[in-house]
Each structure stands twice: as structure tokens, then as C-alpha cells.
């Protein structure tokens, strides 16, 4: 399991006290998910939001601010474009133009994303037999990237 997240405090919408929370991305059971949760110790109100795929922009921004981005690219002589496009589309539910843009980045300077997103995409692409470079270094299949 890979997770990257950020602790935060907000004002409770129920009682006005300070509530603590955590927001981030998690790779668990072969899936990329996002989480935004908080609880108020004063009144007991709990908020637990989340979903599949990349986190919403404000959560991704907080992760990137704390951890920075990682870069992944396809090693030369790797898998064909059609197989990679299918894998990228299946992984993220991207449209063909979105997947083509990611593929262009993967074959060029590299695709930048959060550590959890890189870990997830790496596992998907390695499953299709693709050889990867993470941060300019050959990636060992199944090795943690965060």
C-alpha cells in the first residue's frame, strides 16, 4: 500500500470548533483512491469523502506542495503505443486525447504526478510488460516508488 497525504485543520460546520483531518491519495488492492476526512472532537461530527482515481485538484495541490512530483518515463524499446494507450485509458478512465498526452510525456521528458499516482501507473504499465524509468533510474518491477 502506498499513501501520500496531508494533515489539516478546519472549522467544524456544526459547532464552530477546530476539527482535524487528513486528505490524500492511497494505492490499495491495485486501485488508486483519494480521501478527504475530518472529525470534530468537540461535537463528534465526522466527514469522510473519497473516490476512485486521481484526487480532486485541491487535494493533489496539497500533496504536491508537501511531497513534490515524481517523474516516470518508458524505457527505450518498450511496449508499443497501442498497448500503452489501452493501459493508460484503463488505469485513469482518460479520453483518447488525454491518454495520448500522457503517452507523449512518458515517451519524452516523463509524466509528472504524485508519488501515489506514479506507483499506481507503474503497476498498471508493468503488468503490460512495459519497462519503466522512475526519476531517470530503471524501475524494478513491483518496487515501491514513494
DSSP file (Angstrom, degrees, kcal/mol; ACC not computed):
  #  RESIDUE AA STRUCTURE BP1 BP2  ACC     N-H-->O    O-->H-N    N-H-->O    O-->H-N    TCO  KAPPA ALPHA  PHI   PSI    X-CA   Y-CA   Z-CA
    1    1 A X              0   0    0      0, 0.0     2,-0.4     0, 0.0    27,-0.2   0.000 360.0 360.0 360.0 136.5    0.0    0.0    0.0
    2    2 A X  E     +A   27   0A   0     25,-1.7    25,-3.3   114,-0.1     2,-0.4  -0.965 360.0 173.6-118.8 136.7    1.2    3.5   -0.9
    3    3 A X  E     -A   26   0A   0     -2,-0.4     2,-0.4    23,-0.2    23,-0.2  -0.998  14.4-177.2-144.7 144.9   -0.2    6.6    0.6
    4    4 A X  E     +A   25   0A   0     21,-2.4    21,-2.5    -2,-0.4     2,-0.3  -0.989  25.9 146.8-136.0 128.0    0.6   10.3    0.5
    5    5 A X  E     -A   24   0A   0     -2,-0.4     2,-0.4    19,-0.3    19,-0.3  -0.956  36.3-130.3-156.5 174.5   -1.4   12.8    2.5
    6    6 A X  E     -A   23   0A   0     17,-2.7    17,-2.0    -2,-0.3     2,-0.2  -0.995  19.1-133.1-134.8 131.7   -1.5   16.0    4.4
    7    7 A X  E     +A   22   0A   0     -2,-0.4     2,-0.3    15,-0.2    15,-0.2  -0.555  34.1 172.7 -78.4 149.8   -3.0   16.7    7.8
    8    8 A X  E     -A   21   0A   0     13,-2.0    13,-2.8    -2,-0.2     2,-0.4  -0.969  25.9-137.0-151.9 165.7   -5.2   19.8    8.1
    9    9 A X  E     +A   20   0A   0     -2,-0.3     2,-0.3    11,-0.2    11,-0.2  -0.980  23.3 172.3-126.4 142.1   -7.5   21.7   10.4
   10   10 A X  E     -A   19   0A   0      9,-2.4     9,-3.5    -2,-0.4     2,-0.5  -0.895  39.9 -95.4-137.8 169.2  -10.8   23.3    9.6
   11   11 A X  E     -A   18   0A   0     -2,-0.3     7,-0.2     7,-0.2     6,-0.1  -0.791  47.8-112.7 -86.8 126.4  -13.6   25.0   11.5
   12   12 A X     >  -     0   0    0      5,-3.6     4,-1.4    -2,-0.5    -1,-0.0  -0.359  15.4-145.6 -60.9 130.7  -16.4   22.5   12.2
   13   13 A X  T  4 S+     0   0    0      1,-0.2    -1,-0.2     2,-0.1    -2,-0.0   0.620  95.7  48.0 -73.9 -12.1  -19.5   23.3   10.2
   14   14 A X  T  4 S+     0   0    0      3,-0.1    -1,-0.2    31,-0.0    -2,-0.0   0.879 131.7   4.8 -94.7 -46.6  -21.7   22.1   13.1
   15   15 A X  T  4 S-     0   0    0      2,-0.1    -2,-0.1    30,-0.0     3,-0.1   0.542  89.5-118.0-121.4 -10.4  -20.3   23.7   16.3
   16   16 A X     <  +     0   0    0     -4,-1.4    -3,-0.1     1,-0.3     2,-0.1   0.442  68.4 131.6  86.8  -1.2  -17.5   26.0   15.1
   17   17 A X        -     0   0    0     -6,-0.1    -5,-3.6     1,-0.1     2,-0.4  -0.316  69.3 -89.2 -76.9 167.2  -14.7   24.2   17.0
   18   18 A X  E     -A   11   0A   0     -7,-0.2    23,-0.4    -3,-0.1     2,-0.3  -0.665  45.8-163.9 -79.2 129.2  -11.4   23.3   15.3
   19   19 A X  E     -A   10   0A   0     -9,-3.5    -9,-2.4    -2,-0.4     2,-0.3  -0.876   8.6-138.1-114.4 147.7  -11.6   19.9   13.6
   20   20 A X  E     +AB   9  39A   0     19,-1.5    19,-2.4    -2,-0.3     2,-0.3  -0.785  29.2 160.9-106.1 148.0   -8.6   17.8   12.4
   21   21 A X  E     -AB   8  38A   0    -13,-2.8   -13,-2.0    -2,-0.3     2,-0.3  -0.898  29.8-132.8-153.0-177.6   -8.4   15.9    9.2
   22   22 A X  E     -AB   7  37A   0     15,-2.6    15,-2.6    -2,-0.3     2,-0.4  -0.993  16.3-176.2-144.2 137.0   -6.3   14.1    6.6
   23   23 A X  E     +AB   6  36A   0    -17,-2.0   -17,-2.7    -2,-0.3     2,-0.3  -0.999  28.9 101.5-136.3 139.8   -6.5   14.3    2.8
   24   24 A X  E     -AB   5  35A   0     11,-2.3    11,-2.7    -2,-0.4     2,-0.4  -0.983  59.2 -73.3 177.6-168.3   -4.5   12.4    0.3
   25   25 A X  E     -AB   4  34A   0    -21,-2.5   -21,-2.4    -2,-0.3     2,-0.4  -0.921  34.3-168.3-120.1 145.6   -4.2    9.6   -2.2
   26   26 A X  E     -AB   3  33A   0      7,-2.8     7,-3.0    -2,-0.4     2,-0.6  -0.998  14.9-154.5-136.0 135.2   -3.9    5.8   -1.5
   27   27 A X  E     +AB   2  32A   0    -25,-3.3   -25,-1.7    -2,-0.4     2,-0.4  -0.954  34.6 155.8-106.8 114.7   -2.9    2.9   -3.7
   28   28 A X  E >   - B   0  31A   0      3,-2.2     3,-1.3    -2,-0.6    -2,-0.1  -0.996  60.5  -0.9-143.4 132.0   -4.5   -0.2   -2.1
   29   29 A X  T 3  S-     0   0    0     -2,-0.4     3,-0.1     1,-0.3    -1,-0.1   0.835 129.8 -55.1  60.6  33.2   -5.5   -3.5   -3.6
   30   30 A X  T 3  S+     0   0    0      1,-0.2     2,-0.4    -3,-0.0    -1,-0.3   0.646 116.1 109.8  76.2  14.8   -4.4   -2.4   -7.1
   31   31 A X  E <   -B   28   0A   0     -3,-1.3    -3,-2.2    22,-0.0     2,-0.6  -0.952  62.4-137.7-125.7 144.1   -6.6    0.7   -7.0
   32   32 A X  E     +B   27   0A   0     -2,-0.4    21,-3.2    -5,-0.2     2,-0.3  -0.884  35.5 167.2 -95.6 124.7   -5.8    4.4   -6.8
   33   33 A X  E     -BC  26  52A   0     -7,-3.0    -7,-2.8    -2,-0.6     2,-0.3  -0.889  24.9-139.7-132.8 164.3   -8.2    6.2   -4.5
   34   34 A X  E     -BC  25  51A   0     17,-2.6    17,-1.6    -2,-0.3     2,-0.4  -0.921  13.1-161.6-125.7 155.1   -8.4    9.6   -2.8
   35   35 A X  E     +BC  24  50A   0    -11,-2.7   -11,-2.3    -2,-0.3     2,-0.3  -0.990  15.9 176.6-137.7 140.4   -9.6   10.5    0.7
   36   36 A X  E     +BC  23  49A   0     13,-2.7    13,-2.7    -2,-0.4     2,-0.3  -0.843  27.5 155.3-141.9 103.8  -10.7   13.7    2.4
   37   37 A X  E     +BC  22  48A   0    -15,-2.6   -15,-2.6    -2,-0.3     2,-0.3  -0.962  12.3 164.8-135.9 148.0  -11.8   13.1    6.0
   38   38 A X  E     -BC  21  47A   0      9,-2.4     9,-2.9    -2,-0.3     2,-0.3  -0.985  13.5-158.7-154.0 159.2  -12.0   15.1    9.2
   39   39 A X  E     -BC  20  46A   0    -19,-2.4   -19,-1.5    -2,-0.3     2,-0.6  -0.999  15.1-135.9-143.6 147.1  -13.7   14.8   12.7
   40   40 A X     >  -     0   0    0      5,-2.7     4,-1.9    -2,-0.3   -21,-0.1  -0.892   7.3-165.2-102.5 118.4  -14.6   17.2   15.3
   41   41 A X  T  4 S+     0   0    0     -2,-0.6    -1,-0.1   -23,-0.4   -22,-0.1   0.656  86.7  60.2 -75.9 -14.5  -13.7   16.1   18.9
   42   42 A X  T  4 S+     0   0    0    -24,-0.2    -1,-0.2     3,-0.1   -23,-0.0   0.947 126.3   7.1 -78.4 -50.5  -16.0   18.8   20.3
   43   43 A X  T  4 S-     0   0    0      2,-0.1    -2,-0.2   -26,-0.0    -1,-0.1   0.546  96.2-118.4-112.1  -9.9  -19.3   17.7   18.8
   44   44 A X     <  +     0   0    0     -4,-1.9    -3,-0.1     1,-0.3     2,-0.1   0.467  55.4 154.8  88.6   1.0  -18.5   14.3   17.2
   45   45 A X        -     0   0    0     -6,-0.1    -5,-2.7    -5,-0.1     2,-0.4  -0.420  23.1-165.4 -65.1 136.7  -19.3   15.3   13.6
   46   46 A X  E     -C   39   0A   0     -7,-0.2     2,-0.4    -2,-0.1    -7,-0.2  -0.976  12.3-166.9-126.9 138.4  -17.4   13.2   11.1
   47   47 A X  E     +C   38   0A   0     -9,-2.9    -9,-2.4    -2,-0.4     2,-0.4  -0.996   9.1 175.5-124.1 127.4  -16.9   13.8    7.3
   48   48 A X  E     +C   37   0A   0     -2,-0.4     2,-0.3   -11,-0.2   -11,-0.2  -0.847  10.2 163.5-136.6  96.4  -15.5   11.0    5.2
   49   49 A X  E     +C   36   0A   0    -13,-2.7   -13,-2.7    -2,-0.4     2,-0.3  -0.776  10.1 128.5-111.4 156.9  -15.3   11.7    1.5
   50   50 A X  E     -C   35   0A   0     -2,-0.3     2,-0.3   -15,-0.2   -15,-0.2  -0.970  20.8-176.0 175.4 177.6  -13.3    9.9   -1.2
   51   51 A X  E     -C   34   0A   0    -17,-1.6   -17,-2.6    -2,-0.3     2,-0.2  -0.980  34.9 -70.9-175.0 179.1  -13.4    8.2   -4.5
   52   52 A X  E    S+C   33   0A   0     -2,-0.3   -19,-0.3   -19,-0.2     2,-0.1  -0.574  86.3  17.7 -87.5 151.8  -11.5    6.2   -7.2
   53   53 A X  S    S-     0   0    0    -21,-3.2    -2,-0.1    -2,-0.2    39,-0.1  -0.382 106.9  -6.8  91.8-166.8   -8.9    7.7   -9.4
   54   54 A X  S    S-     0   0    0     38,-0.2   -20,-0.2    -2,-0.1     3,-0.1  -0.304  79.1-105.2 -63.5 147.3   -6.8   10.8   -9.1
   55   55 A X        -     0   0    0    -22,-0.2    -1,-0.1     1,-0.1   -30,-0.1  -0.290  43.7 -86.4 -68.6 156.9   -7.7   13.2   -6.3
   56   56 A X    >>  -     0   0    0      1,-0.1     4,-2.4     4,-0.1     3,-1.0  -0.247  49.9 -98.6 -58.4 156.5   -9.5   16.4   -6.9
   57   57 A X  H 3> S+     0   0    0      1,-0.3     4,-2.6     2,-0.2     5,-0.2   0.824 121.0  53.8 -51.7 -40.4   -7.2   19.4   -7.8
   58   58 A X  H 3> S+     0   0    0      2,-0.2     4,-1.4     1,-0.2    -1,-0.3   0.850 112.2  44.6 -68.6 -31.4   -7.2   20.9   -4.3
   59   59 A X  H <> S+     0   0    0     -3,-1.0     4,-2.1     2,-0.2    -2,-0.2   0.915 113.5  49.9 -75.2 -44.0   -6.1   17.6   -2.7
   60   60 A X  H  X S+     0   0    0     -4,-2.4     4,-2.9     1,-0.2     5,-0.2   0.909 109.0  53.6 -58.4 -42.0   -3.5   17.0   -5.4
   61   61 A X  H  X S+     0   0    0     -4,-2.6     4,-2.5    -5,-0.2    -1,-0.2   0.902 108.2  49.0 -61.1 -41.6   -2.1   20.5   -5.0
   62   62 A X  H  X S+     0   0    0     -4,-1.4     4,-1.7     2,-0.2    -1,-0.2   0.892 112.7  47.9 -65.4 -39.6   -1.7   19.9   -1.2
   63   63 A X  H  X S+     0   0    0     -4,-2.1     4,-3.3     2,-0.2     5,-0.5   0.937 113.5  47.0 -64.9 -46.8    0.1   16.6   -1.8
   64   64 A X  H  X S+     0   0    0     -4,-2.9     4,-2.0     1,-0.2    -2,-0.2   0.874 109.2  54.6 -65.1 -37.4    2.4   18.2   -4.4
   65   65 A X  H  < S+     0   0    0     -4,-2.5    -1,-0.2    -5,-0.2    -2,-0.2   0.897 118.1  35.4 -61.9 -39.3    3.1   21.2   -2.2
   66   66 A X  H  < S+     0   0    0     -4,-1.7    -2,-0.2    -5,-0.2    -1,-0.2   0.905 136.3  17.7 -81.3 -43.1    4.3   18.8    0.6
   67   67 A X  H  < S-     0   0    0     -4,-3.3    -3,-0.2     1,-0.2    -2,-0.2   0.585  92.9-139.0-108.9 -13.7    5.9   16.0   -1.4
   68   68 A X     <  -     0   0    0     -4,-2.0    47,-0.3    -5,-0.5     2,-0.3  -0.295  35.4 -64.6  77.7-172.6    6.6   17.4   -4.8
   69   69 A X        -     0   0    0     45,-0.1     2,-0.3    -4,-0.1    45,-0.2  -0.748  37.6-144.4-110.8 160.3    6.1   15.5   -8.0
   70   70 A X  E     -D  113   0B   0     43,-3.0    43,-2.1    -2,-0.3     2,-0.4  -0.826  13.8-138.2-115.8 161.9    7.8   12.4   -9.4
   71   71 A X  E     -D  112   0B   0     -2,-0.3    64,-2.5    41,-0.2     2,-0.4  -0.970  16.5-175.3-126.0 137.3    8.5   11.6  -13.0
   72   72 A X  E     +DE 111 134B   0     39,-1.9    39,-3.1    -2,-0.4     2,-0.3  -0.982   5.4 175.7-130.0 142.4    8.1    8.4  -14.9
   73   73 A X  E     - E   0 133B   0     60,-2.8    60,-3.1    -2,-0.4     2,-0.4  -0.948  34.3-103.7-141.0 163.7    9.0    7.5  -18.4
   74   74 A X  E     - E   0 132B   0     32,-2.5    58,-0.3    -2,-0.3     3,-0.1  -0.749  38.6-120.9 -88.9 130.6    9.0    4.5  -20.7
   75   75 A X    >   -     0   0    0     56,-2.7     3,-1.0    -2,-0.4    56,-0.2  -0.363  42.1 -87.2 -66.9 149.9   12.4    2.9  -21.2
   76   76 A X  T 3  S+     0   0    0      1,-0.2    -1,-0.1     2,-0.1     3,-0.1  -0.229 113.7  26.8 -59.1 146.3   13.6    2.7  -24.8
   77   77 A X  T 3  S+     0   0    0      1,-0.1    -1,-0.2    -3,-0.1     3,-0.1   0.702  95.2 141.4  75.3  19.9   12.5   -0.3  -26.8
   78   78 A X    <   -     0   0    0     -3,-1.0    52,-0.1     1,-0.2    -1,-0.1   0.147  54.7 -40.0 -81.0-161.7    9.4   -0.7  -24.6
   79   79 A X  S    S-     0   0    0      1,-0.1    -1,-0.2    52,-0.1    -2,-0.1  -0.167  70.1 -93.5 -62.2 152.2    5.9   -1.7  -25.3
   80   80 A X     >  -     0   0    0      1,-0.1     4,-1.9    -3,-0.1     5,-0.2  -0.198  33.3-110.1 -66.9 160.4    4.0   -0.5  -28.4
   81   81 A X  H  > S+     0   0    0      1,-0.2     4,-3.0     2,-0.2     5,-0.2   0.855 113.5  56.1 -61.4 -40.3    1.9    2.6  -28.3
   82   82 A X  H  > S+     0   0    0      1,-0.2     4,-2.3     2,-0.2    -1,-0.2   0.932 109.3  46.3 -62.3 -45.3   -1.5    0.8  -28.7
   83   83 A X  H  > S+     0   0    0      1,-0.2     4,-2.2     2,-0.2    -1,-0.2   0.905 114.3  48.3 -62.4 -41.7   -0.9   -1.3  -25.6
   84   84 A X  H  X S+     0   0    0     -4,-1.9     4,-2.8     2,-0.2     5,-0.2   0.916 110.0  51.3 -66.1 -43.1    0.3    1.7  -23.6
   85   85 A X  H  X S+     0   0    0     -4,-3.0     4,-2.6     1,-0.2     5,-0.2   0.921 110.9  48.8 -59.5 -43.9   -2.7    3.8  -24.7
   86   86 A X  H  X S+     0   0    0     -4,-2.3     4,-2.5    -5,-0.2    -1,-0.2   0.924 112.7  47.7 -61.3 -44.6   -5.1    1.0  -23.6
   87   87 A X  H  X S+     0   0    0     -4,-2.2     4,-2.3     2,-0.2    -2,-0.2   0.907 113.2  47.6 -64.7 -42.0   -3.3    0.6  -20.3
   88   88 A X  H  X S+     0   0    0     -4,-2.8     4,-2.1     2,-0.2     6,-0.5   0.924 113.4  47.8 -65.5 -44.6   -3.4    4.4  -19.6
   89   89 A X  H  X S+     0   0    0     -4,-2.6     4,-2.4    -5,-0.2     5,-0.3   0.912 114.0  47.0 -62.8 -42.7   -7.0    4.7  -20.5
   90   90 A X  H  < S+     0   0    0     -4,-2.5    -1,-0.2    -5,-0.2    -2,-0.2   0.883 111.9  51.4 -66.5 -37.9   -8.0    1.7  -18.4
   91   91 A X  H  < S+     0   0    0     -4,-2.3   -59,-0.2    -5,-0.2    -2,-0.2   0.913 129.5  14.3 -66.4 -43.7   -6.0    3.0  -15.4
   92   92 A X  H  < S-     0   0    0     -4,-2.1    -2,-0.2    -5,-0.1    -1,-0.2   0.499  94.2-119.1-115.0  -6.2   -7.4    6.5  -15.3
   93   93 A X     <  +     0   0    0     -4,-2.4    -4,-0.2    -5,-0.3    -3,-0.2   0.784  56.3 167.5  70.3  24.9  -10.5    6.4  -17.5
   94   94 A X        -     0   0    0     -6,-0.5    -1,-0.2    -5,-0.3     2,-0.1  -0.307  38.1-112.6 -71.7 154.5   -8.9    9.1  -19.7
   95   95 A X     >  -     0   0    0      1,-0.1     4,-2.6    -2,-0.0     5,-0.2  -0.315  39.3 -98.9 -71.2 168.2  -10.3   10.0  -23.1
   96   96 A X  H  > S+     0   0    0      1,-0.2     4,-2.6     2,-0.2     5,-0.2   0.922 125.0  49.8 -60.3 -45.1   -8.1    9.1  -26.1
   97   97 A X  H  > S+     0   0    0      2,-0.2     4,-1.9     1,-0.2    -1,-0.2   0.901 112.2  48.4 -61.8 -38.1   -6.6   12.7  -26.3
   98   98 A X  H  > S+     0   0    0      2,-0.2     4,-2.0     1,-0.2    -2,-0.2   0.931 113.4  46.6 -65.0 -44.6   -5.8   12.6  -22.6
   99   99 A X  H  X S+     0   0    0     -4,-2.6     4,-2.7     1,-0.2    -2,-0.2   0.888 110.7  53.1 -64.3 -39.1   -4.2    9.2  -22.8
  100  100 A X  H  X S+     0   0    0     -4,-2.6     4,-2.3    -5,-0.2    -1,-0.2   0.873 107.7  51.6 -64.0 -36.8   -2.2   10.3  -25.9
  101  101 A X  H  X S+     0   0    0     -4,-1.9     4,-2.0     2,-0.2    -1,-0.2   0.911 111.0  47.1 -65.4 -42.9   -0.9   13.3  -24.0
  102  102 A X  H  X S+     0   0    0     -4,-2.0     4,-2.9     2,-0.2    -2,-0.2   0.924 111.7  51.2 -63.8 -43.9    0.3   11.1  -21.1
  103  103 A X  H  X S+     0   0    0     -4,-2.7     4,-2.2     1,-0.2    -2,-0.2   0.904 107.3  53.0 -60.8 -41.6    1.9    8.7  -23.6
  104  104 A X  H  X S+     0   0    0     -4,-2.3     4,-0.8     1,-0.2    -1,-0.2   0.921 112.0  45.9 -58.9 -43.9    3.7   11.6  -25.3
  105  105 A X  H ><>S+     0   0    0     -4,-2.0     5,-2.4     1,-0.2     3,-0.7   0.917 110.7  53.1 -64.0 -43.6    5.0   12.6  -21.8
  106  106 A X  H 3<5S+     0   0    0     -4,-2.9   -32,-2.5     1,-0.3    -2,-0.2   0.851 113.6  42.7 -61.0 -35.4    6.0    9.0  -21.0
  107  107 A X  H 3<5S+     0   0    0     -4,-2.2    -1,-0.3   -34,-0.2    -2,-0.2   0.573 123.8  38.0 -87.4  -9.9    8.0    8.7  -24.2
  108  108 A X  T <<5S-     0   0    0     -4,-0.8    -3,-0.1    -3,-0.7     3,-0.1   0.361 131.0 -23.7-106.7-122.0    9.5   12.2  -23.8
  109  109 A X  T   5S-     0   0    0      1,-0.2    -3,-0.1    -5,-0.1    -4,-0.1   0.631 105.1 -93.3 -72.5 -14.8   10.7   14.0  -20.7
  110  110 A X      < -     0   0    0     -5,-2.4     2,-0.5    -6,-0.2   -37,-0.2  -0.221  34.1 -83.8 116.4 153.1    8.5   11.9  -18.5
  111  111 A X  E     -D   72   0B   0    -39,-3.1   -39,-1.9    -3,-0.1     2,-0.4  -0.818  41.3-146.5 -93.1 125.3    5.0   12.1  -17.0
  112  112 A X  E     +D   71   0B   0     -2,-0.5     2,-0.3   -41,-0.2   -41,-0.2  -0.793  35.7 133.6 -97.7 135.6    4.9   14.1  -13.7
  113  113 A X  E     -D   70   0B   0    -43,-2.1   -43,-3.0    -2,-0.4     2,-0.0  -0.939  56.8 -66.6-160.9 177.7    2.4   13.1  -11.0
  114  114 A X     >  -     0   0    0     -2,-0.3     4,-2.4   -45,-0.2     5,-0.2  -0.299  52.6-106.3 -69.1 163.4    2.1   12.5   -7.3
  115  115 A X  H  > S+     0   0    0    -47,-0.3     4,-2.5     1,-0.2     5,-0.2   0.890 121.1  50.4 -59.6 -41.1    4.0    9.5   -5.8
  116  116 A X  H  > S+     0   0    0      2,-0.2     4,-2.4     1,-0.2    -1,-0.2   0.907 110.7  49.2 -65.4 -40.9    0.9    7.5   -5.3
  117  117 A X  H  > S+     0   0    0      2,-0.2     4,-2.8     1,-0.2     5,-0.2   0.893 112.0  48.8 -65.0 -39.6   -0.2    8.2   -8.9
  118  118 A X  H  X S+     0   0    0     -4,-2.4     4,-2.8     2,-0.2    -2,-0.2   0.920 110.9  50.4 -65.0 -44.2    3.2    7.1  -10.2
  119  119 A X  H  X S+     0   0    0     -4,-2.5     4,-2.0     2,-0.2    -2,-0.2   0.925 113.9  45.2 -59.6 -45.1    3.1    4.0   -8.1
  120  120 A X  H  X S+     0   0    0     -4,-2.4     4,-2.0     2,-0.2    -2,-0.2   0.952 114.6  46.0 -64.5 -50.9   -0.3    3.1   -9.4
  121  121 A X  H  X S+     0   0    0     -4,-2.8     4,-2.9     1,-0.2     5,-0.3   0.886 110.6  55.3 -61.9 -38.3    0.5    3.8  -13.1
  122  122 A X  H  X S+     0   0    0     -4,-2.8     4,-2.9    -5,-0.2     5,-0.2   0.923 107.6  48.2 -59.4 -44.9    3.8    1.9  -12.7
  123  123 A X  H  X S+     0   0    0     -4,-2.0     4,-1.4    -5,-0.2    -1,-0.2   0.890 113.4  48.1 -65.4 -37.7    2.0   -1.2  -11.5
  124  124 A X  H  X S+     0   0    0     -4,-2.0     4,-0.6     2,-0.2    -2,-0.2   0.942 115.9  42.8 -65.8 -47.8   -0.5   -0.9  -14.4
  125  125 A X  H ><>S+     0   0    0     -4,-2.9     5,-2.1     1,-0.2     3,-0.9   0.873 111.4  53.7 -70.2 -36.8    2.2   -0.4  -17.1
  126  126 A X  H ><5S+     0   0    0     -4,-2.9     3,-1.9    -5,-0.3    -1,-0.2   0.851 101.4  61.7 -64.3 -32.4    4.5   -3.1  -15.6
  127  127 A X  H 3<5S+     0   0    0     -4,-1.4    -1,-0.3     1,-0.3    -2,-0.2   0.747 102.1  51.5 -63.8 -22.7    1.5   -5.5  -15.8
  128  128 A X  T <<5S-     0   0    0     -3,-0.9    -1,-0.3    -4,-0.6    -2,-0.2   0.306 126.5-102.3 -95.7   8.7    1.5   -4.9  -19.6
  129  129 A X  T < 5 +     0   0    0     -3,-1.9     2,-0.3     1,-0.3    -3,-0.2   0.609  69.2 153.4  85.7  12.6    5.3   -5.8  -19.8
  130  130 A X      < -     0   0    0     -5,-2.1     2,-0.5   -52,-0.1    -1,-0.3  -0.572  40.0-138.0 -80.0 135.2    6.4   -2.1  -20.1
  131  131 A X        -     0   0    0     -2,-0.3   -56,-2.7   -56,-0.2     2,-0.3  -0.813  29.4-162.5 -91.7 131.8    9.9   -1.3  -18.8
  132  132 A X  E     -E   74   0B   0     -2,-0.5     7,-2.4     7,-0.3     2,-0.4  -0.746  22.1-149.1-119.3 159.4    9.9    2.0  -16.9
  133  133 A X  E     -EF  73 138B   0    -60,-3.1   -60,-2.8    -2,-0.3     2,-0.6  -0.998  13.6-164.9-123.1 124.7   12.3    4.7  -15.7
  134  134 A X  E >  S-EF  72 137B   0      3,-2.7     3,-1.5    -2,-0.4   -62,-0.2  -0.952  79.0 -14.6-112.7 118.6   11.4    6.5  -12.5
  135  135 A X  T 3  S-     0   0    0    -64,-2.5    -1,-0.2    -2,-0.6   -63,-0.1   0.806 129.9 -54.8  61.0  29.5   13.3    9.7  -11.9
  136  136 A X  T 3  S+     0   0    0      1,-0.2     2,-0.4   -65,-0.2    -1,-0.3   0.467 118.2 107.1  85.4   1.2   15.8    8.6  -14.6
  137  137 A X  E <  S-F  134   0B   0     -3,-1.5    -3,-2.7     1,-0.0    -1,-0.2  -0.928  80.7-102.8-115.1 136.3   16.6    5.3  -13.0
  138  138 A X  E     -F  133   0B   0     -2,-0.4     2,-0.4    -5,-0.2    -5,-0.3  -0.315  41.8-127.5 -55.5 135.0   15.4    1.9  -14.3
  139  139 A X        -     0   0    0     -7,-2.4     2,-0.4   -17,-0.0    -7,-0.3  -0.696   8.9-132.6 -89.6 134.4   12.4    0.8  -12.1
  140  140 A X    >   -     0   0    0     -2,-0.4     3,-2.3     4,-0.1    -7,-0.0  -0.729  38.3-102.4 -80.1 129.5   12.4   -2.7  -10.5
  141  141 A X  T 3  S+     0   0    0     -2,-0.4     3,-0.1     1,-0.3    -1,-0.1  -0.286 104.1   6.7 -55.3 131.5    9.1   -4.3  -11.2
  142  142 A X  T 3  S+     0   0    0      1,-0.3    -1,-0.3   -23,-0.1     2,-0.2   0.400  93.4 140.0  78.7  -2.0    6.9   -4.1   -8.0
  143  143 A X    <   -     0   0    0     -3,-2.3    -1,-0.3     1,-0.1     2,-0.0  -0.513  60.5-105.9 -75.0 141.1    9.3   -1.9   -6.1
  144  144 A X        -     0   0    0     -2,-0.2    -4,-0.1     1,-0.1    -1,-0.1  -0.376  28.7-167.2 -64.0 144.9    7.8    0.9   -4.0
  145  145 A X              0   0    0    -30,-0.1    -1,-0.1     1,-0.1   -27,-0.1   0.346 360.0 360.0-115.6   2.9    8.2    4.3   -5.6
  146  146 A X              0   0    0    -30,-0.1    -1,-0.1   -28,-0.0   -31,-0.1   0.393 360.0 360.0-111.8 360.0    7.2    6.6   -2.8
